[in-house]
Amino acid sequence: MDRSQELYKESSKLSPGGVSSPVRAFKPYPLFIKEANGPRITDADGKTYIDLCMAYGPLIAGHANPIVIKAASEQLSRGTVFGAPSKQELALIERIHSEVPSAEMVRLACSGTEATMHAIRTARGFTGKDGIVKMNGGFHGAHDSVLVKAGSGSADGVPSSKGVLADIAKHTHVVEYNDAQAMSDLLEKRDDIACVIMEPVLGNVGLVIPSKGYLDEVRKITSENDVVLIFDEVIMGFRASSGGAQKLYGVTPDMTTMAKIIGGGFAGGAFMGKEEIMSNVAPQGPVYAAGTFAGNPVSAAAGLAQIDLMCSDDNYAKIQRRTETLVSSIRESMEDSGISGCVNTLASMFAVYFGPEQVTNGTQAESADRMMFDRMFRYMLEHGVYLPPSALEVDFMSLAHDDETVSKLSEAFKGFFSEVKRG
C-alpha cells in the first residue's frame, strides 16, 4: 500500500468519497499531492508528474510562481483577512475594470459558484423576472438554480442533483449550445426570462468552441427580448485573453462572472456588469450579496500579480504557441493510430474526445468514449503525466510549460496512441 492509498483510506472514513470535490476522485484511489512547482506536481510517495490539470484552471502562471508567491507572502505578513475594504481589493477591481469590456462595476466574491449565484440573483432583481436559461453542458457551480439538466423532449430543466427542488428547477430552461435558433424560439415564447447564463466557450464538457457568429447572435437575441446576458467566464476570464472570451470574440454581455485566475491560486471570484444592473447590489440597492472572505486581500494580491505577469512580455501568445504545438502533435498521433475522435483547442486549453469527429455542443461531448479516455488517463499517469481524471474536463497549459515540457508531453501522448494502435 502506497502513501496515497493509506491517506485515501483514512480520508474516506471522515469525508464523503474521501475527497472535497467529486471531480478529484478516481479508482482505485486518487493521488494525494504533497507539493507542486512550475508545471509539475509531486504525490505523497515522492512521484513527480507533469500536470495538465493545473487545479482545473487557476494556475496560468504555473504552480508556486515566484512572482505570485511573493505578492501573496507580502500580504500575508500584513494580515490575512480584514472584514473591511483594502487597497489590494480595489487594485484588483480596477484591473478587472480596465481589461474586461463588460466590467463597468465589479463586486468581488469568494468563488465561481458564489459569483454565478449572485449574478443570477442580481439579474432577477433587476428585471423582476424569475426564469433563467442555461446551455446543455454548461456548468455554473453547485447551487440550486444551475444544477439542472435538459428535460427529455422539452426545454424545461429537471434537477441534476438530489436535494434540488423541482419548484426551483422549473424556472431553469435548457437549450443546446451553438443553436441560436433554439434560444430565439424559447425567448420569444416566454416573457418570464430574467437572464441567459452561459459559458461563451463551454469548459466543463471538455472544450467546446462557439461557431462563427454564434455569440453575436446570442447577444442580438437577448437584447431584442430584454433578457440579461451573463457570460460565465470563471474559466475563460484572463485565460482566453487578457479580457476573457468576450474580448477575444468582440461580444460584450450585460454581466460577467469570473474566478480561478483572478485569485492567483487562492479562493476568489467576482461578478460584474453594466452600472444600471450592478447598482442594484446591496448596500447600493436591494439585491443582497455578501461574503466574509469576499475581496480577501491575499487572494486579491496574488490574483493581481498573476494578471500583471500574464499581461506582460507577450506571455499569452507564448502559451498559445506551445499549446498549438502540443495539440498538433496529439492530432497527428491520433490520426496515425487510426483512432476516431477530435481535439478541440483555444488559447492555452485543449480537450481530447474519443469517438465523435467533431464536438460543437454538449450532446456531442456526452457521446465521447469514456472507456478510451480512462485508458489514456491511466497510461499517462503511469508515464508521468497527470490529466484531469474526467473525460469531460479541460487540459490546461501554463506559462511554466516550456518547450522541453511540451516535447515530453508530446512523446507521452504519442506512446499512448502507439500502444492502442498495436492493440
PLY file of the C-alpha trace (Angstrom):
ply
format ascii 1.0
element vertex 423
property float x
property float y
property float z
element edge 422
property int vertex1
property int vertex2
end_header
0.00 0.00 0.00
1.46 3.37 -1.02
1.00 6.59 0.92
-1.82 7.94 -1.30
-3.77 4.75 -0.74
-3.25 4.98 3.02
-4.35 8.61 3.09
-7.39 7.83 0.97
-8.49 5.07 3.33
-8.26 7.48 6.25
-9.99 10.29 4.37
-12.84 8.02 3.27
-13.72 7.38 6.91
-14.27 11.08 7.56
-15.17 12.73 4.25
-17.77 11.62 1.64
-15.90 9.70 -1.02
-12.62 10.69 0.57
-12.39 13.91 -1.45
-13.52 17.52 -1.05
-14.80 17.76 -4.64
-16.13 14.84 -6.73
-14.07 15.59 -9.85
-10.89 14.71 -7.92
-11.92 11.10 -7.36
-10.88 8.14 -9.49
-10.47 4.40 -8.96
-8.89 2.71 -7.15
-7.90 5.88 -5.27
-6.86 9.44 -6.11
-3.33 10.73 -5.73
-2.67 12.83 -2.65
-0.38 15.70 -3.62
2.46 16.78 -1.37
3.86 19.73 -3.32
3.95 21.39 -6.73
6.25 23.68 -8.66
6.12 25.08 -12.17
4.41 22.54 -14.46
4.84 19.58 -12.07
3.15 18.06 -9.04
4.62 15.54 -6.60
2.48 12.99 -4.78
2.72 11.73 -1.22
5.15 9.00 -2.29
7.51 11.46 -3.98
6.49 10.59 -7.57
6.51 13.62 -9.87
4.15 14.24 -12.79
3.79 16.88 -15.49
0.48 18.50 -14.60
-2.16 19.19 -17.25
-4.97 19.57 -14.73
-3.40 22.61 -13.05
-6.11 22.70 -10.35
-8.72 23.00 -13.14
-7.56 26.37 -14.39
-6.43 28.92 -11.78
-2.68 28.47 -12.25
-1.98 30.04 -15.63
1.45 31.18 -14.38
2.27 27.70 -13.06
2.46 26.19 -9.59
4.18 28.33 -6.95
5.15 31.03 -9.43
7.72 33.16 -7.55
6.13 36.48 -8.55
2.69 35.37 -7.36
4.10 33.79 -4.18
6.00 36.98 -3.37
2.86 39.12 -3.69
0.84 36.72 -1.53
3.61 36.40 1.07
3.98 40.15 1.42
0.27 40.46 2.03
0.23 37.53 4.46
2.74 39.36 6.63
0.35 42.33 6.76
-2.77 40.30 7.53
-4.89 37.53 6.05
-8.41 38.97 6.13
-9.78 42.28 7.37
-13.53 42.19 7.01
-13.15 45.69 5.62
-12.13 47.23 2.27
-8.45 47.17 1.32
-6.14 48.72 -1.23
-5.42 45.26 -2.69
-9.11 44.65 -3.25
-9.51 47.98 -5.03
-6.41 47.39 -7.17
-7.80 44.07 -8.45
-11.19 45.64 -9.16
-9.52 48.46 -11.08
-7.53 45.98 -13.17
-10.59 43.90 -13.99
-12.47 47.09 -14.91
-9.66 48.15 -17.26
-9.38 44.79 -19.06
-12.89 43.30 -19.23
-15.30 45.09 -21.63
-18.45 44.42 -19.57
-16.97 45.38 -16.19
-18.45 48.83 -15.59
-18.88 47.88 -11.93
-17.32 44.91 -10.11
-18.15 43.08 -6.88
-15.65 40.52 -5.58
-16.84 37.17 -4.23
-15.34 34.04 -2.69
-15.66 31.54 -5.55
-17.05 30.93 -9.02
-20.13 29.23 -7.61
-20.82 32.23 -5.41
-20.23 34.65 -8.29
-22.76 32.94 -10.59
-25.30 32.67 -7.76
-25.03 36.40 -7.05
-25.15 37.28 -10.76
-28.36 35.33 -11.33
-29.97 36.87 -8.26
-28.93 40.34 -9.45
-30.39 39.73 -12.91
-33.65 38.56 -11.36
-33.75 41.55 -9.05
-33.04 43.95 -11.92
-35.65 42.51 -14.28
-38.30 41.38 -11.78
-38.48 38.04 -13.61
-37.80 34.51 -12.35
-36.76 32.37 -15.33
-33.22 31.67 -16.45
-31.73 29.90 -19.45
-28.55 27.84 -19.49
-26.80 25.70 -22.08
-26.91 21.92 -22.19
-23.45 21.00 -20.89
-22.82 24.39 -19.31
-21.69 24.36 -15.67
-22.15 27.32 -13.36
-21.28 25.99 -9.94
-23.05 23.95 -7.29
-26.13 25.98 -6.39
-29.73 25.02 -6.96
-30.69 27.27 -9.89
-28.00 25.82 -12.16
-27.80 22.19 -11.02
-30.28 21.46 -13.78
-30.06 19.40 -16.94
-32.17 19.24 -20.09
-35.57 17.61 -19.72
-36.46 14.77 -22.04
-38.14 16.18 -25.14
-38.50 19.58 -23.51
-36.65 22.81 -22.92
-37.72 22.70 -19.26
-34.97 21.86 -16.80
-35.02 18.97 -14.33
-32.84 18.67 -11.21
-29.45 17.04 -11.82
-28.83 16.52 -8.09
-30.86 15.12 -5.24
-31.87 17.93 -2.91
-32.62 20.43 -5.69
-36.31 21.28 -5.51
-38.41 20.76 -8.63
-40.04 24.11 -7.84
-36.63 25.74 -8.32
-35.59 23.72 -11.36
-38.81 24.60 -13.18
-37.55 28.18 -13.53
-34.41 26.99 -15.36
-34.64 26.23 -19.07
-32.02 24.46 -21.14
-31.07 24.93 -24.79
-28.29 23.46 -26.89
-25.06 25.43 -27.22
-24.30 26.70 -30.75
-28.02 26.65 -31.58
-29.10 30.30 -31.72
-32.47 29.41 -33.21
-33.38 27.26 -30.20
-32.61 30.17 -27.90
-34.57 32.58 -30.05
-37.61 30.28 -30.11
-37.55 29.89 -26.33
-37.18 33.58 -25.54
-39.88 34.61 -27.99
-42.48 32.30 -26.46
-41.70 33.15 -22.83
-41.91 36.52 -21.12
-40.61 35.37 -17.72
-36.90 35.03 -18.54
-34.60 37.23 -16.47
-31.27 36.08 -17.92
-29.32 33.75 -20.11
-26.25 32.47 -18.28
-23.70 30.75 -20.48
-20.05 29.96 -20.79
-19.09 31.76 -24.01
-16.77 28.79 -24.55
-18.02 25.62 -22.87
-15.35 24.41 -20.46
-16.99 21.67 -18.42
-17.84 19.15 -21.13
-14.34 19.29 -22.41
-13.79 22.38 -24.52
-16.49 23.45 -27.00
-15.85 26.47 -29.22
-18.57 28.85 -30.43
-19.36 28.57 -34.12
-18.77 31.64 -36.26
-21.27 34.37 -35.43
-22.99 32.38 -32.66
-22.11 34.70 -29.78
-23.11 37.73 -31.86
-26.49 36.10 -32.49
-26.95 35.35 -28.79
-26.17 38.98 -28.00
-28.72 40.15 -30.55
-31.45 37.73 -29.42
-31.12 38.57 -25.72
-31.11 42.30 -26.42
-34.24 42.07 -28.59
-36.05 40.17 -25.83
-34.88 42.39 -22.93
-33.05 39.47 -21.31
-29.84 39.98 -19.32
-26.93 38.14 -20.95
-24.43 36.74 -18.43
-21.13 35.32 -19.63
-19.79 32.84 -17.12
-16.05 33.37 -17.57
-14.99 31.58 -14.39
-12.65 29.51 -16.59
-12.17 31.84 -19.56
-11.57 35.06 -17.63
-7.91 36.07 -18.14
-7.41 32.67 -19.82
-8.94 33.06 -23.29
-7.33 36.52 -23.43
-6.49 39.37 -21.08
-10.15 40.38 -21.17
-11.60 36.89 -21.39
-13.61 35.32 -24.19
-15.71 38.48 -24.59
-12.65 40.47 -25.62
-11.38 37.64 -27.83
-14.69 37.37 -29.72
-15.69 41.02 -29.53
-19.06 40.37 -27.87
-19.94 42.28 -24.69
-22.50 40.74 -22.32
-24.54 42.62 -19.74
-22.88 40.77 -16.86
-19.86 38.53 -16.36
-18.67 36.14 -13.68
-15.03 35.27 -13.03
-12.95 33.24 -10.56
-9.96 30.89 -10.84
-7.19 33.05 -12.39
-8.23 36.25 -10.62
-7.48 34.54 -7.28
-3.91 33.66 -8.23
-4.20 30.17 -6.69
-6.26 31.35 -3.72
-10.05 31.31 -3.37
-11.67 34.23 -5.14
-14.37 35.25 -7.56
-16.20 38.26 -9.00
-19.39 39.29 -10.74
-19.58 42.45 -12.78
-21.59 44.25 -15.40
-23.38 47.37 -16.50
-23.71 50.07 -13.88
-27.52 50.14 -14.20
-27.60 46.44 -13.26
-24.83 46.33 -10.66
-26.21 49.38 -8.83
-28.98 47.05 -7.62
-26.49 45.18 -5.41
-26.51 45.95 -1.66
-25.71 48.26 0.00
-26.42 50.46 -3.03
-29.52 48.51 -3.99
-32.00 45.86 -2.81
-30.22 42.68 -4.09
-28.27 41.12 -1.25
-24.78 39.67 -1.89
-22.18 39.18 0.84
-19.27 37.02 1.96
-16.77 37.13 4.83
-13.86 36.36 2.51
-15.11 38.35 -0.48
-12.28 40.65 -1.60
-9.77 38.78 0.57
-6.53 40.81 0.38
-4.28 37.76 -0.07
-6.35 36.45 -2.99
-6.51 39.94 -4.47
-2.74 40.48 -4.22
-1.94 37.08 -5.72
-4.55 37.43 -8.47
-3.36 40.87 -9.48
0.26 39.70 -9.59
-0.71 36.79 -11.86
-2.75 39.04 -14.15
0.08 41.58 -14.37
2.53 38.81 -15.23
0.31 37.37 -17.95
-0.31 40.78 -19.49
3.45 41.37 -19.94
6.17 40.03 -22.28
3.71 38.58 -24.79
3.01 35.75 -22.34
-0.45 34.90 -23.64
0.99 34.37 -27.11
3.83 32.22 -25.72
1.46 29.79 -24.03
-0.80 29.65 -27.05
2.10 28.76 -29.36
3.20 25.95 -27.05
-0.36 24.68 -26.74
-0.78 24.66 -30.50
2.49 22.73 -30.87
1.30 20.08 -28.41
-2.18 19.84 -29.91
-0.76 19.44 -33.44
1.38 16.57 -32.18
-1.59 14.91 -30.44
-3.76 15.21 -33.55
-1.01 13.71 -35.71
-0.52 10.80 -33.31
-4.27 10.25 -33.10
-4.62 10.19 -36.88
-1.68 7.82 -37.29
-3.21 5.41 -34.78
-6.50 5.24 -36.67
-8.48 6.13 -33.55
-11.58 8.19 -34.27
-12.04 11.42 -32.36
-11.04 15.05 -32.29
-9.08 17.60 -30.26
-10.63 20.98 -29.51
-8.34 23.82 -28.52
-8.42 27.52 -27.65
-5.68 29.72 -26.24
-3.90 27.62 -23.56
-6.57 24.89 -23.28
-7.42 21.69 -25.12
-9.64 18.62 -24.81
-9.30 15.19 -26.41
-12.54 13.45 -27.42
-12.64 9.83 -28.49
-15.42 8.83 -30.88
-17.05 11.91 -32.42
-15.21 13.55 -35.31
-16.38 16.96 -34.12
-17.81 18.31 -30.88
-19.84 21.52 -31.15
-22.34 21.12 -28.29
-23.00 19.36 -25.02
-24.84 16.40 -26.55
-21.93 15.57 -28.85
-19.48 15.93 -25.95
-21.50 13.50 -23.83
-21.20 10.89 -26.60
-17.41 10.66 -26.21
-15.89 7.26 -25.42
-15.17 7.35 -21.69
-13.53 3.92 -21.64
-10.90 5.03 -24.13
-10.31 8.20 -22.12
-9.87 6.14 -18.96
-7.30 4.02 -20.76
-5.42 7.17 -21.79
-5.64 8.64 -18.30
-4.06 5.56 -16.73
-1.36 5.25 -19.39
-0.39 8.89 -18.97
-0.34 8.56 -15.18
2.00 5.59 -15.45
4.22 7.65 -17.75
4.43 10.71 -15.53
1.59 12.92 -16.78
-1.37 13.95 -14.61
-4.53 14.65 -16.62
-7.87 15.74 -15.15
-9.46 12.39 -14.18
-12.74 13.02 -16.05
-13.25 12.53 -19.77
-15.18 15.82 -19.90
-12.68 18.16 -18.28
-10.20 20.52 -19.93
-6.42 20.19 -20.10
-4.69 23.40 -19.06
-1.27 24.67 -20.05
0.63 27.31 -18.09
3.49 29.72 -18.55
5.66 27.13 -16.80
5.06 24.51 -19.52
8.19 25.31 -21.52
9.32 23.80 -24.82
11.09 20.90 -23.11
7.95 20.06 -21.16
5.85 20.24 -24.33
8.24 17.79 -26.01
7.91 15.32 -23.13
4.12 15.62 -23.23
4.09 15.02 -26.98
6.15 11.85 -26.53
3.84 10.58 -23.80
0.72 11.08 -25.93
2.49 9.53 -28.90
3.34 6.50 -26.76
-0.29 6.05 -25.77
-1.61 6.20 -29.31
1.14 3.82 -30.49
0.13 1.31 -27.78
-3.52 1.50 -28.85
-2.57 1.03 -32.49
-0.58 -2.10 -31.60
-3.75 -3.41 -29.99
0 1
1 2
2 3
3 4
4 5
5 6
6 7
7 8
8 9
9 10
10 11
11 12
12 13
13 14
14 15
15 16
16 17
17 18
18 19
19 20
20 21
21 22
22 23
23 24
24 25
25 26
26 27
27 28
28 29
29 30
30 31
31 32
32 33
33 34
34 35
35 36
36 37
37 38
38 39
39 40
40 41
41 42
42 43
43 44
44 45
45 46
46 47
47 48
48 49
49 50
50 51
51 52
52 53
53 54
54 55
55 56
56 57
57 58
58 59
59 60
60 61
61 62
62 63
63 64
64 65
65 66
66 67
67 68
68 69
69 70
70 71
71 72
72 73
73 74
74 75
75 76
76 77
77 78
78 79
79 80
80 81
81 82
82 83
83 84
84 85
85 86
86 87
87 88
88 89
89 90
90 91
91 92
92 93
93 94
94 95
95 96
96 97
97 98
98 99
99 100
100 101
101 102
102 103
103 104
104 105
105 106
106 107
107 108
108 109
109 110
110 111
111 112
112 113
113 114
114 115
115 116
116 117
117 118
118 119
119 120
120 121
121 122
122 123
123 124
124 125
125 126
126 127
127 128
128 129
129 130
130 131
131 132
132 133
133 134
134 135
135 136
136 137
137 138
138 139
139 140
140 141
141 142
142 143
143 144
144 145
145 146
146 147
147 148
148 149
149 150
150 151
151 152
152 153
153 154
154 155
155 156
156 157
157 158
158 159
159 160
160 161
161 162
162 163
163 164
164 165
165 166
166 167
167 168
168 169
169 170
170 171
171 172
172 173
173 174
174 175
175 176
176 177
177 178
178 179
179 180
180 181
181 182
182 183
183 184
184 185
185 186
186 187
187 188
188 189
189 190
190 191
191 192
192 193
193 194
194 195
195 196
196 197
197 198
198 199
199 200
200 201
201 202
202 203
203 204
204 205
205 206
206 207
207 208
208 209
209 210
210 211
211 212
212 213
213 214
214 215
215 216
216 217
217 218
218 219
219 220
220 221
221 222
222 223
223 224
224 225
225 226
226 227
227 228
228 229
229 230
230 231
231 232
232 233
233 234
234 235
235 236
236 237
237 238
238 239
239 240
240 241
241 242
242 243
243 244
244 245
245 246
246 247
247 248
248 249
249 250
250 251
251 252
252 253
253 254
254 255
255 256
256 257
257 258
258 259
259 260
260 261
261 262
262 263
263 264
264 265
265 266
266 267
267 268
268 269
269 270
270 271
271 272
272 273
273 274
274 275
275 276
276 277
277 278
278 279
279 280
280 281
281 282
282 283
283 284
284 285
285 286
286 287
287 288
288 289
289 290
290 291
291 292
292 293
293 294
294 295
295 296
296 297
297 298
298 299
299 300
300 301
301 302
302 303
303 304
304 305
305 306
306 307
307 308
308 309
309 310
310 311
311 312
312 313
313 314
314 315
315 316
316 317
317 318
318 319
319 320
320 321
321 322
322 323
323 324
324 325
325 326
326 327
327 328
328 329
329 330
330 331
331 332
332 333
333 334
334 335
335 336
336 337
337 338
338 339
339 340
340 341
341 342
342 343
343 344
344 345
345 346
346 347
347 348
348 349
349 350
350 351
351 352
352 353
353 354
354 355
355 356
356 357
357 358
358 359
359 360
360 361
361 362
362 363
363 364
364 365
365 366
366 367
367 368
368 369
369 370
370 371
371 372
372 373
373 374
374 375
375 376
376 377
377 378
378 379
379 380
380 381
381 382
382 383
383 384
384 385
385 386
386 387
387 388
388 389
389 390
390 391
391 392
392 393
393 394
394 395
395 396
396 397
397 398
398 399
399 400
400 401
401 402
402 403
403 404
404 405
405 406
406 407
407 408
408 409
409 410
410 411
411 412
412 413
413 414
414 415
415 416
416 417
417 418
418 419
419 420
420 421
421 422
